Amino acid sequence: MLEIHQAKETDIAEIVAIVNDAFQVENDFRAGNRTSTAEIRQLMEGSQFLKAMHDQQMAGVVLVRLNEKTGYLGMLAVRRGLQRLGIGRALIEAAENYCRSRGCTRMTLSTGSVRRELLDRYHKLGYTITSIDPVSSDGRFTKPIEIVKMAKAIKA
């Protein structure tokens, strides 16, 4: 059975491992790992990570951030061996519920333009594209990509 809880500082190492493992699919255009212990620790200061527990192990995570009436979800990651079991969808729903329960009426996310499968999946969940922006050449990516920002209304 899948359970979703708020992650704690003691979960940082496992969050880093799951995110970097899940984002290996981006190795053909991303330089290095997706995240680090320092980044997750810093993100936890102003955001919340939700973790999905499956058979007593952390199966996936999602970052959730609040900005007045708008929620943001990011860094959605599910262990590669547990993907396509509905864990990602459950984490998205949990992130939306987390934000909704705190007064948000809009949910946002962003992803790379090269991840067409994610754009289609988010669209099926009600998200629409709000903007497409080029990524600055800061060395994180090995080829040009664009960041696609998406949003949807969530009812209180």
N, C-alpha and C positions, 0 to 999 in steps of 0.2 A: 504494500500500500504506500502511496506517495503522500508525504507530509511536507508542508512548506513552513519554514520558520525564518525569523530574522537572524542573519549571520552575526557572529561575534568576532571580536579581535582574534580570538584563538583559532578562528577558521581561515585566517588570511592565507596561510601556506597552501591549504587545499583549494581555496578560491583561485589563487594564482595558477596552480597546477591544472585545474579544470579549464580555466579560460585559455591558457596557452595551448593545451591539448586540443580543445575544440577549434581554436582559430588556426590550427596548422593548415587548414584548407586554404588559407590566405598566403601561404609561404611563397607562391609564385609572384606575388606583388607586394608583400610586406617584408621589410627588413627587420629581422630579429623577432623576439617574442612580442605578443600582443600586450602583455602587462608585466608588472613586477611587484614585489612585496611592497616597495616604497610607494608605488602608485595606488595600490589597493588600500594601504594604510591611510594615505592622504584622502582618497575618495570617501572612506568611511567617516571622515571628520564632518563632511557636509551632506552625505548621502547615506542610503541604507542598501545593503545587499540582502536579498532574500535567497535562501538556499532550499533546494528540493532534496529531501532525504528519501532514498529508495533502498529497501532491504538494509537499513542501518548504515548506509554510506551516502555521502554527498554525491548526488547525481547531476546537479546543475545549479547555476546561480544566475541572478539578474541584478543589475544595479538599478536603484530607484532614487529619483531626486525630485523634490518638490520646489516649485517656484510660484508662489501665490496659488492661483487656480489651475495651474498647468503642471502635470506630472511628466516625468521623463523616464523612459526605460532604456537601458543600454547594457552592453557587455553581456548579452544573453549567451550563455554557454551551457551545453549539456555534454557530459562524458561521451566520447565517440562510440563506445560500446552500448550506450543506452539511448542513442538518438532514434528518432522515429517511433517513440513509445508514448508520445503526448506530454512529455516532461516540459519541453519548451513552451508549448501552448499553456500548460498549467502555470508555469512561471509568469508568462505574459498576463494571464488572468489574475494571478495573485498580485502582480505589480499594479495592474489597473484597479483592483479592489483596494489595495493599500492607499493609492492616491485618491480614489473616490471617497474612501472613509475619512480622508483628511480635507475634504471640500473641493477637490479638483474636478473640473468639468471638461478638461481637455487632456489628452495623453499624446506625447510626442516620442519620437525615436529617430535615430539616424543610422544609415548603413552605407556601405560602399556601392557605387553604381555597378561594379563588376560582379556583385553577388545577386544576380537576377533571380535566383531561386528564393532568396529572402524577400526581395521586393514583391514577388508574386504571393508568397506566404503572408506577408503583412497586409497586402491588399485584401486577401481573403478574410482577414480578421477585422476589416473595416478601416484600415489606415489608407490615407490618400497622400500623394506627394504634395508637399508645400513649397519645396525649393530644391534646387540642385546646384551645389557650389563646388568649385575646383578646390582641391587640397593643396595647401602651400607645400612647397618643396623643402620640407624640413628634414628629409632623410628617412622618414618612417616608411615610405613606399618606394619600391624599385621601378615603378612605372606610373604614369599619370592616371589618377582616378578622380572621381567626383564623389562628394558626399551627398547622399539623397536624404533629405529630411522629410519625415512623414508625420501625420497627426490624425487623430480621430476624436470625436466628442465622446465623453463618458458621462452617463447620467448619475446624478447624486443619489 
